Amino acid sequence: MPKAKKFRLLDAVLAAVCVVLVVESAAPAAAIGNSQFFWWIFLLIGFFLPYAQISAELGTTYEDEGGIYDWVKRAYGVKWGSRVAWYYYINFPLWMGSLAVLFTDVLMQIFSINIGTFPLLLIQLLFIWLVVAVSSYSVSESKWILNIAAFFKAAIMLAIGGLGIYAAVTRGAANTFTLTSLVPGLDVGSLSNISVIIFNFLGFEVVTTFASQMKNPSKEIPRAIILGGTFIAIFYLLAAFGISVAIPVEELSASSGLIESFMLLTQSSGGILIILFGLMFLYTLIANLISWSLGVNYVAQYAASQGSLPKVFSYKSKSDMPQGANIANGVIASAIVLIAPLIPSEDLFWSFFALNMITLLLSYVLMFPAFLKLRRIDPKTPRPYKVNGGSTRLALMTYVPLVLLVISVLFSIIPFSGAEMGEKIPLLIGTIIAVVIGEIIAAKAGKEVSS
């Protein structure tokens, strides 16, 4: 007897909030300065809205567990599908490693303690393998983790935003808000900032991978995207404002900025309130990875079963979960935290987080033209949810987000001045290594298909 569908609309909305609302990236976005508000609104319209609608159509039309990999492969063939699967996969263990580092940084910050190198590494490894262990179960069995995290994320963002409004009215803001300061410059540095905000909007296609566990995915997924997207946009803007009120942009740290903002807004350097806020934040870090792993691992397992990724990713557990990809996540992330102490960096979290961000952005580049091509080459497949509009509107929805993605990647990794060399050269090298590995995997996948 088949199991009852356990994933409801409310669960899907909360999962969307949990997956897409990335609390730890609020501080890096706020580091852009006041022009972040222009970019939030501009990218909400120019990127997020078309991306969410396209994800809803593709996710409900093609309900395979391959997600974004399957969509690109259908449109452009196995090699391009393989590249997408690789970028989409490798971003995750990089992110896991960065959050393991952030976890211990925040732990020391909220308890005002110093932890030695060995116990620090031990905590980071426990963090990684806890995520791996929980990710061995289906989303319907661990949905309570995601639901709690969604409420915690909302509480954190609302607290930062509400306190920011109160502080701005009663004490003034750390940054001056003027009309001219809200308008971004036309320099290279300004354009490189948009990658952080685009990253904050990604993840809705992960929700579509939960379709098999929903009663009516063709209706529930689009509704979840619309409702979840509305909440997410509000939460991000509130948190961005609160952080901007609390800390001068030149003093803002990508790793500790959120907790520091809460301390400054509450005028407290410690105590139970800071600890509770910090523990909620730490919980969301774990839940972030669990929510994404369920989608990423399914894509990697599906792609490997098609010969598009190494065979190790194709192995499943007895409960039919993608265990090969899950274990590989833990191994790669563990290697990252073990070599982290050898890397000369003032902010290890940002070093790994930036590379994770770039590889994830790369995986989305072909999703948009794939949407348009599948409309053309596969018109007879029923589309339970279909993006409305004529050819001009659909072209704009495809190519505007595509151009924004390409610009964000290029301007994030290419140094255009000597001042950017120290930050961008390591990121450029890491991106090149990821691309080279992806080309090797794609070439092998192409040979297997042709043979």
C-alpha positions in Angstrom: 0.0 0.0 0.0 1.5 3.4 -1.0 2.4 5.9 1.6 0.1 8.9 2.1 1.4 12.2 0.8 2.7 14.1 3.8 3.9 17.3 2.3 1.1 20.0 2.3 0.9 23.5 1.0 1.9 25.0 4.4 4.9 22.7 4.5 5.8 23.8 0.9 5.6 27.5 1.9 7.7 26.9 5.0 10.1 24.8 3.0 10.4 27.7 0.4 11.1 30.1 3.2 13.6 27.7 4.8 15.4 27.0 1.5 15.5 30.5 0.0 15.7 32.7 3.1 19.4 32.5 3.9 19.9 34.4 7.1 23.7 34.3 7.1 23.9 36.1 3.7 22.0 39.1 5.0 25.2 40.6 6.4 27.2 40.2 3.1 24.3 41.8 1.2 24.2 44.7 3.7 27.9 45.2 3.2 27.0 46.6 -0.2 25.9 49.8 1.4 22.7 51.8 0.9 22.6 51.0 -2.8 21.6 47.4 -1.7 18.0 48.6 -1.5 18.0 49.6 -5.2 19.5 46.2 -6.1 17.0 44.3 -3.9 14.0 46.0 -5.7 15.6 45.9 -9.1 16.6 42.2 -8.9 13.3 41.3 -7.3 11.6 42.5 -10.5 14.3 41.7 -13.0 15.5 38.3 -11.7 13.4 36.8 -8.9 9.9 37.1 -10.4 10.8 35.5 -13.8 13.0 32.9 -12.0 10.2 31.9 -9.6 7.6 31.6 -12.4 10.0 29.7 -14.7 10.9 27.3 -11.9 7.2 26.7 -11.2 6.5 25.8 -14.8 9.5 23.6 -15.3 9.1 21.9 -11.9 5.4 21.0 -12.4 5.9 20.0 -16.1 8.9 17.8 -15.6 8.5 16.1 -12.2 11.7 14.0 -12.4 14.0 14.2 -9.4 16.7 15.6 -11.7 15.3 19.1 -11.4 17.5 21.8 -13.0 19.8 19.1 -14.5 16.9 17.3 -16.2 15.5 20.6 -17.6 18.9 21.6 -19.2 19.6 18.1 -20.4 16.3 17.9 -22.2 17.0 21.2 -23.9 20.7 21.0 -24.7 21.9 17.4 -24.3 23.8 15.4 -21.8 27.1 17.4 -21.8 25.4 20.6 -20.8 23.2 18.7 -18.3 26.4 17.2 -16.8 28.0 20.6 -16.4 24.9 22.0 -14.7 24.7 19.0 -12.4 28.3 19.4 -11.4 28.1 23.1 -10.6 24.8 22.6 -8.8 26.3 19.8 -6.7 29.7 21.1 -5.8 28.4 24.4 -4.5 26.8 22.4 -1.6 29.8 20.9 0.2 31.6 24.2 -0.3 28.6 25.9 1.4 28.6 23.2 4.1 32.3 23.9 4.9 31.7 27.6 5.0 28.7 27.2 7.4 30.7 24.9 9.6 33.3 27.6 10.0 30.6 30.2 10.6 28.9 27.9 13.2 32.0 27.9 15.4 32.6 31.7 14.9 29.1 32.5 16.1 29.3 30.0 18.9 32.4 31.8 20.3 30.8 35.2 19.7 27.6 34.6 21.6 29.2 32.8 24.5 32.3 35.2 24.5 34.7 32.3 24.5 37.8 31.2 22.6 38.0 27.6 21.4 41.3 25.9 20.5 42.1 24.6 17.0 41.5 20.9 17.7 38.1 21.3 19.5 37.1 23.9 16.9 37.7 21.3 14.1 35.9 18.7 16.1 32.8 20.9 16.5 32.9 21.7 12.7 33.1 18.0 11.8 30.2 17.2 14.1 28.2 19.9 12.5 28.9 18.5 9.0 28.1 14.9 9.9 25.0 15.8 11.8 23.7 17.4 8.6 24.7 14.3 6.6 22.9 12.0 9.1 19.6 14.0 9.1 19.8 14.3 5.3 19.6 10.5 5.1 15.8 10.8 5.7 13.1 12.0 3.3 11.8 15.6 3.6 8.4 14.4 4.8 10.1 12.8 7.9 12.3 15.8 8.6 9.8 18.6 7.6 9.4 19.6 11.3 13.1 20.7 11.2 12.4 22.9 8.2 9.2 24.3 9.7 10.9 25.3 12.9 13.7 26.9 11.0 11.3 28.9 8.8 9.7 30.4 11.9 13.2 31.1 13.4 14.3 32.8 10.2 11.2 34.9 10.2 11.7 35.8 13.8 15.4 36.7 13.3 14.6 38.9 10.2 11.6 40.6 11.9 13.6 41.2 15.1 16.5 42.8 13.2 14.1 44.8 11.0 11.8 45.9 13.9 14.7 46.9 16.1 16.3 48.7 13.2 13.1 50.8 12.7 12.9 51.6 16.4 16.6 52.5 16.6 16.4 54.7 13.5 13.5 56.6 15.0 14.9 56.9 18.5 18.7 57.0 18.1 19.5 57.5 14.5 21.2 55.2 12.0 24.9 54.3 11.7 24.7 55.0 7.9 23.3 58.1 6.4 20.2 57.4 4.2 19.9 59.9 1.4 18.4 59.7 -2.1 21.8 59.8 -3.8 23.2 57.1 -1.5 20.5 54.7 -2.5 21.4 54.9 -6.2 24.3 52.6 -7.1 27.3 53.9 -9.0 28.1 52.7 -12.5 31.5 51.4 -11.5 32.7 47.8 -11.6 32.5 47.4 -7.8 28.8 48.1 -7.9 28.1 45.5 -10.5 30.0 42.8 -8.6 27.6 43.3 -5.7 24.6 41.9 -7.4 25.8 38.3 -7.2 25.2 38.3 -3.4 21.6 39.4 -3.8 20.9 37.0 -6.7 22.3 34.2 -4.5 19.7 35.2 -1.8 16.9 34.6 -4.3 17.9 31.1 -5.4 16.4 27.8 -4.3 12.8 27.7 -5.5 13.5 24.8 -7.8 14.5 22.8 -4.7 10.9 23.0 -3.6 9.8 21.5 -6.9 11.8 18.3 -6.1 9.3 17.7 -3.3 6.5 17.3 -5.8 6.4 13.5 -5.4 5.5 13.9 -1.7 2.7 16.4 -2.4 -1.0 15.6 -3.0 -1.5 18.2 -5.7 1.9 19.6 -6.8 0.6 21.4 -9.9 -1.4 23.7 -7.6 0.7 23.6 -4.4 4.1 24.4 -5.9 3.1 27.6 -7.7 1.1 28.8 -4.6 4.1 28.0 -2.4 6.4 30.0 -4.6 4.1 33.0 -4.7 3.4 33.0 -0.9 6.9 32.1 0.0 8.4 34.6 -2.3 6.3 37.5 -0.9 7.4 36.6 2.7 11.0 36.2 1.7 11.2 39.6 -0.1 9.7 41.4 3.0 12.1 39.6 5.4 15.2 40.3 3.4 14.4 44.1 3.1 13.6 44.3 6.8 16.9 42.6 7.8 18.9 44.7 5.3 17.5 47.9 6.8 18.1 46.8 10.4 21.8 45.9 9.8 22.3 49.2 7.9 20.9 51.1 10.9 23.2 49.2 13.4 26.7 49.1 11.8 28.6 51.5 9.5 29.1 49.7 6.2 32.9 50.0 6.3 32.9 48.1 9.7 30.5 45.4 8.7 31.8 41.8 8.8 30.3 39.2 6.5 30.5 36.5 9.2 29.7 38.3 12.4 27.6 41.2 11.1 24.2 39.8 11.9 25.0 39.0 15.6 26.8 42.3 16.0 23.8 44.1 14.6 21.5 42.5 17.1 23.9 43.3 19.9 24.1 47.0 18.9 20.3 47.3 18.3 19.5 45.8 21.7 22.4 47.7 23.3 23.7 44.5 24.8 27.0 42.7 24.6 25.9 39.4 26.1 23.3 37.7 28.2 20.4 35.4 27.7 18.8 37.4 24.9 22.0 37.3 22.8 22.4 33.6 23.5 18.9 32.8 22.5 19.1 34.8 19.3 22.5 33.2 18.5 21.2 29.7 19.1 18.2 30.3 16.8 20.7 31.5 14.2 22.9 28.4 14.6 19.8 26.2 14.2 19.0 27.9 10.9 22.5 27.1 9.6 21.9 23.4 10.1 18.3 23.6 8.7 19.6 25.5 5.6 21.9 22.7 4.7 19.3 20.0 5.4 16.7 21.7 3.2 19.1 22.2 0.3 20.7 18.8 0.6 17.4 17.0 -0.1 17.2 18.8 -3.4 20.9 18.8 -4.3 21.4 15.1 -3.5 18.4 14.1 -5.5 19.7 16.0 -8.5 23.2 14.5 -8.1 21.8 10.9 -7.7 19.6 11.3 -10.7 22.3 12.8 -12.9 24.8 10.0 -11.8 22.2 7.3 -12.7 22.0 8.9 -16.2 25.8 8.8 -16.5 26.2 12.5 -16.2 28.1 12.5 -12.8 30.5 10.0 -11.3 28.9 6.7 -10.3 29.6 7.2 -6.6 26.7 9.7 -6.5 24.2 7.2 -7.9 24.1 5.0 -4.8 20.9 4.9 -2.7 20.2 3.8 0.8 17.8 1.0 1.7 15.1 3.6 2.2 15.7 4.9 -1.4 17.5 8.1 -0.4 20.5 9.4 -2.4 23.2 8.2 0.0 26.2 8.4 -2.3 25.9 12.1 -2.9 25.1 12.6 0.8 28.3 10.9 2.0 30.4 12.7 -0.6 29.1 16.0 0.8 30.4 15.1 4.2 33.8 14.0 2.9 34.4 17.1 0.8 33.1 19.5 3.5 35.3 17.7 6.1 38.3 18.2 3.8 37.5 21.9 3.5 37.4 22.5 7.2 40.5 20.5 7.9 42.6 22.6 5.4 40.9 25.8 6.5 43.5 26.6 9.2 46.2 26.5 6.6 44.5 29.2 4.5 45.7 32.8 5.1 42.3 34.6 5.2 40.8 37.2 7.6 37.3 35.8 6.9 37.3 32.0 6.2 33.6 31.9 6.0 33.5 34.5 3.2 36.4 32.7 1.3 34.4 29.5 1.0 31.0 31.1 0.8 32.0 33.3 -2.2 33.2 30.2 -4.2 30.0 28.3 -3.3 28.0 31.3 -4.4 29.8 31.5 -7.8 29.4 27.8 -8.6 25.7 27.9 -7.7 25.2 30.9 -10.0 26.9 29.1 -12.8 24.5 26.2 -12.5 21.5 28.5 -13.3 22.8 30.2 -16.4 21.3 27.7 -18.9 18.0 27.2 -17.0 16.5 30.3 -18.5 17.2 29.6 -22.2 16.2 25.9 -21.5 12.8 27.1 -20.5 12.3 28.9 -23.8 13.7 26.0 -25.9 11.5 23.4 -24.1 8.5 25.5 -24.9 9.6 25.3 -28.6 10.7 21.6 -28.9 8.3 20.0 -26.4 5.0 21.9 -26.8 2.8 18.9 -26.4 3.8 18.0 -22.8 1.0 19.2 -20.4 2.0 22.2 -18.3 -0.1 22.2 -15.1 1.3 25.7 -14.4 2.2 27.8 -17.5 3.9 31.2 -17.5 1.6 33.6 -19.3 2.6 36.0 -21.9 3.5 36.5 -25.6 6.9 35.9 -27.2 8.3 39.3 -26.2 7.4 38.9 -22.6 8.8 35.3 -22.5 12.0 36.5 -24.1 12.4 39.3 -21.6 11.7 36.8 -18.7 14.5 34.5 -20.2 17.2 36.9 -21.2 17.1 39.6 -18.6 17.8 37.1 -15.7 20.4 35.4 -17.9 22.3 38.6 -18.6 22.2 39.5 -14.9 23.6 36.1 -13.9 26.5 36.3 -16.4 27.3 39.9 -15.3 27.2 38.9 -11.6 29.6 36.0 -12.1 32.1 37.8 -14.3 32.3 40.9 -12.2 32.6 38.8 -9.0 35.6 36.8 -10.1 37.6 39.1 -12.5 39.7 41.7 -10.7 39.4 45.1 -12.5 41.8 47.0 -10.2 44.9 46.2 -8.0 42.8 46.6 -4.8 40.6 43.7 -5.9 43.5 41.3 -6.6 43.8 39.8 -3.1 40.1 39.0 -2.8 39.3 38.0 -6.4 42.3 36.1 -7.6 41.8 33.1 -5.2 38.1 33.1 -6.1 39.0 33.2 -9.8 41.4 30.2 -9.3 38.8 28.3 -7.4 36.2 28.9 -10.2 38.7 27.8 -12.9 39.4 24.6 -11.0 35.6 23.9 -10.6 35.1 24.6 -14.3 38.0 22.3 -15.4 36.7 19.4 -13.3 33.2 20.1 -14.7 34.6 19.8 -18.3 36.3 16.5 -17.5 33.1 15.1 -16.1 31.1 16.4 -19.1 33.5 15.0 -21.6 33.3 11.6 -19.9 29.5 11.8 -19.8 29.4 12.6 -23.5 31.6 9.6 -24.4 29.4 7.2 -22.4 26.3 8.4 -24.2 27.9 8.2 -27.7 29.2 4.7 -27.0 
